[in-house]
């Protein structure tokens, strides 16, 4: 039996507006007090950042937390890998 799983894709919601606003990964990471490697992991959906980082990202990009909490439904756990 397949279960529907929900995957939050925070990175997908961050990368596009960051690029649209012409903010470099290095400068955004510096503003947030994280490394650019850490921001890359977030944008690649390979890291779950602290809530305070999510709030700071939303504020910097002019987005609501609702906008960052986008999700997509997945039919199988294998799609999470």
VENLIN-V770476 format. One record per pair of residues at least 6 apart in sequence whose ideal C-beta (glycine too) atoms are under 6 Angstrom apart, sorted by the first residue. I is the first residue (numbers start at 1). GAP is how many residues later the second one is. Records with the same first field share a line. If there is no record, write none. Layout:
I->GAP + GAP
This chain:
2->73 + 74
4->69
5->69 + 72
6->65
7->65 + 67
8->63
9->36
10->58
11->31 + 32 + 33 + 34
13->55 + 57
14->29 + 43
15->28
17->44
18->10
25->11 + 14
26->10
29->6 + 7 + 10
32->24
41->6
42->7
58->7 + 10
